[in-house]
Amino acid sequence: MLEGMSSQTSRTSGPAGTAVVFDLDGTLVDSEPNYFEAGRRLLARHGVTDFDWADHERYVGISTAETVAIWRTKYDLDATTDELLTEKNSYYLELARAGTRVFPQMREFVAELHSRGVPMAVASGSSRAAIEAILQGTGLDAHLTVLVSAEEVERGKPEPDVFLEAARRLGVAAAKCVVVEDAAPGAAAARAAGMRCIAVPYVPETADAAAFAAADLLFPGGQKEFTARAAYDWLVRTAPSVG
């Protein structure tokens, strides 16, 4: 429970009528270093040895499947997209299981929403195996049990499919969902889904992107600026009427 909030307040002043859908990578957890290393290993094995962090940042917010499809063409890789995807996922799962850091304020935010009975889901461009491995390894699976992978829908972000499927599985109208996102494609997907968006840019230098500018609540400094208190208070103030 957030500091200074009584149990009585907890029962009476939550964001009624609201559901929260979290992106995973770069939003709940700092998995981008693991994704970078998995991509670096994959490309090095196929002869591309100059892939660096700046290159990786171009793909933040894009699904793994779409990323490797782009790499296959860009680097003229001698493997199928499915083979590359399997290989990168294998590298990533090895790294993710060894250690993935949860952003502390995000953990607090999830715990607070859970304590108030707010419906929550994770909707991610990662594989379902990766999502499950991270949530189990970090303990977030205790609160986050509704999961949607880009593998399970027709189109990845910036299309709205993963968020709409999350709302469907939660049994909540899209208009009553709030998406928490770190990447511009995800913020655009939330808008396309007809959902409100809390934007916490993983790369603060991208905070002036049009998709972030259209967010309903923006923390331009990213995780360094985000607090569970500020996000929760905003949800309470802006909760839709129930009835």
Long-range contacts (C-beta under 8 A, 24 or more apart in sequence): 1-111, 1-112, 1-115, 2-108, 2-112, 2-228, 2-229, 2-232, 3-229, 10-115, 10-116, 13-236, 14-116, 14-117, 14-118, 14-236, 15-116, 15-118, 15-232, 15-235, 15-236, 15-238, 15-239, 16-239, 16-242, 17-176, 17-239, 17-240, 17-241, 17-242, 18-118, 18-176, 18-177, 18-178, 18-235, 18-239, 18-240, 19-118, 19-119, 19-120, 19-121, 19-167, 19-170, 19-172, 19-176, 19-177, 19-178, 20-113, 20-118, 20-119, 20-120, 20-121, 20-177, 20-178, 20-179, 20-180, 20-235, 21-120, 21-121, 21-122, 21-123, 21-163, 21-166, 21-167, 21-170, 21-177, 21-178, 21-179, 21-180, 21-195, 22-106, 22-110, 22-120, 22-121, 22-122, 22-123, 22-144, 22-179, 22-180, 23-122, 23-123, 23-124, 23-179, 23-180, 23-181, 23-182, 23-183, 23-186, 24-122, 24-124, 24-126, 24-131, 24-134, 24-135, 25-124, 25-125, 25-126, 25-182, 26-60, 26-61, 26-182, 26-183, 26-202, 27-103, 27-106, 27-180, 27-181, 27-182, 27-186, 27-200, 27-202, 28-102, 28-103, 28-106, 28-110, 28-122, 28-140, 28-180, 29-100, 29-101, 29-102, 29-103, 29-106, 29-134, 29-138, 29-140, 30-100, 30-101, 30-102, 30-103, 30-223, 31-96, 31-100, 31-126, 31-134, 32-56, 32-60, 32-202, 34-92, 34-95, 34-96, 34-100, 35-64, 35-92, 37-91, 37-95, 38-88, 38-89, 38-91, 38-92, 38-95, 39-67, 39-71, 39-88, 41-91, 42-68, 42-71, 42-84, 42-87, 42-88, 42-91, 43-71, 43-75, 45-87, 46-75, 46-77, 46-78, 46-79, 46-84, 47-75, 48-75, 48-77, 57-203, 60-182, 60-183, 60-202, 60-203, 61-125, 61-157, 61-181, 61-182, 61-183, 61-184, 61-185, 61-186, 62-125, 62-156, 62-157, 62-183, 62-185, 63-125, 63-126, 63-150, 63-156, 63-157, 64-88, 64-89, 64-92, 64-125, 64-126, 64-127, 64-130, 64-150, 65-125, 65-150, 65-151, 65-156, 66-125, 66-156, 89-127, 89-129, 89-130, 92-130, 93-129, 93-130, 93-133, 96-130, 96-133, 96-134, 96-137, 97-133, 97-137, 99-137, 100-134, 100-137, 100-138, 102-138, 102-140, 103-223, 103-226, 105-223, 105-226, 105-227, 105-228, 106-180, 106-223, 106-226, 106-228, 107-140, 108-228, 109-180, 109-228, 109-231, 109-232, 110-140, 110-143, 110-144, 111-143, 112-228, 112-232, 113-143, 113-232, 114-143, 118-235, 119-146, 119-170, 119-171, 119-172, 120-144, 120-146, 120-170, 121-146, 121-147, 121-148, 121-166, 121-167, 121-169, 121-170, 122-146, 122-147, 122-148, 122-166, 123-147, 123-148, 123-162, 123-163, 123-165, 123-166, 123-179, 124-148, 124-149, 124-150, 124-162, 125-149, 125-150, 125-156, 125-157, 125-162, 126-150, 127-151, 128-152, 146-170, 157-183, 157-185, 157-186, 157-188, 157-189, 158-184, 158-185, 158-186, 158-188, 158-189, 158-192, 158-211, 159-189, 159-192, 160-189, 160-190, 160-192, 160-193, 160-194, 161-189, 162-189, 163-189, 163-190, 163-193, 163-195, 164-193, 167-193, 167-195, 175-240, 176-240, 178-216, 178-235, 180-231, 181-215, 182-222, 184-209, 184-210, 184-211, 184-212, 185-211, 187-211, 187-212, 187-214, 187-215, 190-215, 196-238, 198-231, 198-234, 200-225, 200-226
